[in-house]
Amino acid sequence: MTTAIGGNDLFDFDIDLSKHLEDLVLDEADDEDEPVLRWKGGGIVDTWRESYPYADRMPRPDYDVMKRQLQIELLKLQNWIKDTGQRLVILFEGRDAAGKGGTIKRFTEHLNPRGANVVALEKPTDRESGEWYFQRYIRHLPSAGEIVLFDRSWYNRAGVERVMGFCTDEQLEVFVRQTPVFEELLTGDGIHLIKLWFSVSRSEQRTRFLIRQIDPVRQWKLSSTDLASLGRWDAYTVAKEAMFKQTDTPFAPWTVVKSNDKKRARVGAMLHVLRQFDYPHRDFEVVSAPDPLVVGPAAQVYEHGETPGPL
């Protein structure tokens, strides 16, 4: 599959960009938090177009206006959660470099940090490895009036741990059996649980990894596990589809966000969360339905090469 670059050459999505570093430069001007790759001739490496429903990224002026309006709405939501003692958990899941962290940053940018916590757990300690699997996540669940955003969650077991061999088949089987029960207990006790999956295409993931490799201030984002995952795309696809089939439930459904265009993904994720709640003074003109081409149920929004249809 090919696409035009800068109106000149054709770009092969299967090309190994790491072999063309002498022809590439980083451009800091196009994105607020991460540079883009540009050919020295001027054209942008637009791998983001792969299986994406739009030919152009969301314009920055439109994004800036929408982001500010939605962040105001998120503050209204947070105030309502605090005033009424609600509890909200949002899981941010997806492949490596799918844009989870950047979206969380925009979610929390203007929220009161005393009532909005971001949880990004490291590798389990020896003691945690001997606990019930969900135990260390339970410690971080919200109390009344709080929002907790998980930058990866208990679904590590169904994704990274499964594909990389960090858990046994028996542990995975237990996880699959217990997760719907665990989430039904959470929602049954009144916790609002929103599960977001950020979906990035194969060639765009490679581009984002390459940017992290060559940009000194972003190299910390690239782990050895990230690099190892490059050759396991198909295994991650199998794991993702199995996870959706096993854990997409009426009380805790999965919502997919196509994140090749980060700006559309951030806006879409905010809209989806806000639409779940009837909080006071909600601006219905701002909080419209998210774009169904970008945000939707797991059975309707998927990447090229994945299996469409009922879960």
N, C-alpha and C positions, 0 to 999 in steps of 0.2 A: 504494500500500500504506500502511495506517495502523496505528497502535498506540496504546494508551492511555497517557496521561501523567498520573501522579499520581492516577489514578482518575477524572480529569475529562475533559479535552479529548482529541481524537484527533490524532495527529501524522502528518503527511504526510511520507514519507521524501524526497519530491522538493522539499520546501520550501527556499527559500534563506534560511538562518538569518541571513546577513549583513544581511538587510533587516529583521531583528527584534531588533537589538542592544539597543534600549531596553527590551525585554521580558525580557532575559536577564541573569543574574549568574553569576559564577564561584564555585563552591563547592569549597573546598580540603579539606573534611572527608571526602570519600568515597573518595579514592584516595591512596595513600601517596606517589606521585611526580608526579601530574598531576591538576589539578582537573577537575571535571565542569561542564558547563553546566546551569543550572537556570533554569526560568521563574520570574519574580518571584512568581508565584502559588504556587510551592512544588514543582511537579513537575520531575523530571529530564528532560532531553532524552535520551531513550533510543533514539537511532539505532543503538546497539549491538545492538538486537534484530533488525535487518534480516537476514533469512535465517539467523538464529542458532538452533541446536537447543534452546536453553534459554530459559525465560521470565524467569529471575532470574540475576543474576550470582552467582559463587561467593562464599559468605559469607566475610567477612574472618576470623573466628576459624578456620574450616576452612583457609583459605589460609595463615594465619600458621603453623599447626601443620605443614601439609604442606611449606611452603617450608623451614622449619627442618630437618625430617627429611630432605628431599631435598638440602639443602646439606651436611648431614653425610655423606650418601652420595657426593656429589660430591667431598668431601675424601678419602674412601676411594678413589674412582676415581683422583684425582690422585696419591695415594701409590703406588698400584699402577703407574700409568704411569711415575712416577719410578723406582720400584724395579726395574721390568722393562725400562726403556728404550723403552717404547712411544712412538709419536708420534700425536697426535690433532689433526685439523683439523675445526672446525665452521664451516660457512658459515651466516650469518644473512642471508637475503634476503627480499624482499617489497616491496610498494608503500610509498611514503612514508607515514609515520605509522602503520605497521602494528604497532609495538611491539617492533621488533628491539632497540633500544638498552636499553629497560627490562628485557628478558629477559636480555640479556648482563650487565647490572648485577647481576641476581639470581644468575646463574651464577657470577660471579667474586667476589661479595661477601665470601666467606670462604675463597677459595682462596689459596694461596701465590702472590703475584704473580711470584716468581722463576721459576715454572714454568708460568704461565698468562698469555699475552700477548693483548691485544686489538688488532687491526689495523683501523684505519679510515683508509684512504688518501684524500688530497686529490686534486684534479684533477691529472693527469699534468703533470710539468714538460716543457719543450721537449725535454730529453734523453730523458726516459722515453717521450715520444711517438715518438721515433725508434728505440726498442728493439722487440724481439719483444714482443708484447702481454703474454704471461704473465710476462715477465722480472721486473717489479717485485713481483709477488706471490710469486715463487719466493724472493726475498730474505727473506721473512718466514715461510717454512715452518719447522715445528718441528724441533729436533734431538732426540736421544734423551732421553726423560723429560719432554717438554714438551707443552703444550696451546696451540694457537693458535685464537682465535676471530675470524673475519673479520666485521666489521660492514660488510657489502657486500663483494663479492669480484670475481673476474674476470667474474662474470655481469652486471656493469654494462654490458658490451657488448651483451648480449642484451636488456637492458631499457632503461635510461635512454638509453644512447648510440643505440640503434636508434630509439626513439620520438622523441627530441629532435633527431635528425639529426646527432649528434656523431661518427658513424662512417659510412663509405661502405658501399655494398652489397657491394663486394668484401671489405672488412674483416670484415663480418658473416659472409659466406660462409666465409672462412678460419677465423673463430672457431668456427662451427658444426662445421666439419670437424675442427678440431684439439682441441676441448675433450674429447670422449670419449677421444681418444688420450692427452692430457695427464693426465686423471684416472685412466686405466688405468695409466699409468706411476707415478703417485703411490701408488695402492693396491697395485700390483704390487710396489712397493718396501717395502711394509709399513705405509704411513701409513694410519691409520683416517680416512676422510673421510665426514663426515655433512653432508648438505645440507638445511637447513630453509628452508621458504618460509612466511612469516607473511602470512596472508590476511585483509585487512580489507575490509568492505563499502564501497560507494561513499558512502553517506550518513554512515557513521561516520567515514570519512576526512575528509569535509568538516567534520564537527564538530571533529575533532582539529586540523585546520588552523586553524579559527576560534579555538579556544582559544589556539593559539600566536600568532595575530595580536594578540589583545587582552590577553594576559598578558605584561607587560614582561619577566619573568625567563625566559620561554620563547621569546621572539621569535627568539633566535639559532638555534633549531631549524628555522626556516622560511626556506628559501632561495628565490631567484628560480626555480630549477628546480622546486621543490615547487609553487609557485603556478602555474607554466606547465603542470604535469602535471594540474591540476584539469580542464582541458578535453580531456584526452587519455585519459580512462578506457578507452574502447573500444580505442584503439590499444595501451595497455598490456596489455589482456586478450588481444589477438591475439598480442602479443609473448610474453607469459607462456606461453600455450598452445603456441606454436611452440617455445619454449625447453624446455618439458617434453618434448615429442615428440622433440626432437633430442638431449637430454642426460640423459634418465632411463634409466639403464643398470643392469644387474644388479650391477655393481661399485660404482656411485655413484648410487643411486636418490634421487629427491626425496621429502621428507616434508613435507606441508602441515600447518600449525597455524592453525586458525581463531582469530583474535586479537581479535575484537570484545570479548570478555571477557578483559581482559589477565591476570587472575589464573589463569583456566583455561589460557590459552595458556602462561604461564610454567611452571606445574606440568606441563602436558602435554609441553612441550619437554624439561624436565629428565628426566621419566620415560622419554621416548623415547631420549635419549642414554644414560642409565644402563642401560637394558635391553639395550644392544648389547654389554655387557662382563660377563664372569664374574670380577669382582674379588673378593679375599678379604673375608670377613665382610659380604657384601652382605645387607641386610635384605630378605628376599623379601616380607615383609608391607608394607613401605614402597614398594619398587620393583615396583609392580604394573604391569599393562599400561595404557598411556595410554588415555583415553577415545576410542573410535573415532569418535565424533561430532565430536570436536575435532581429533584428530591421526590422520593416516593417509596412505596413498600418494596421489600426485597424481591418479590415475584415480578415486579414491573420495571425496576431500574437495575440494570446490570451492564457489565462490560463485554466488549467483543471477545468471543471465545468462551463465555460463560453460558450456562444453561438457562434459557428463559422458561417461564411458565410457572405453574403452581408449585409450591414448596412441598 
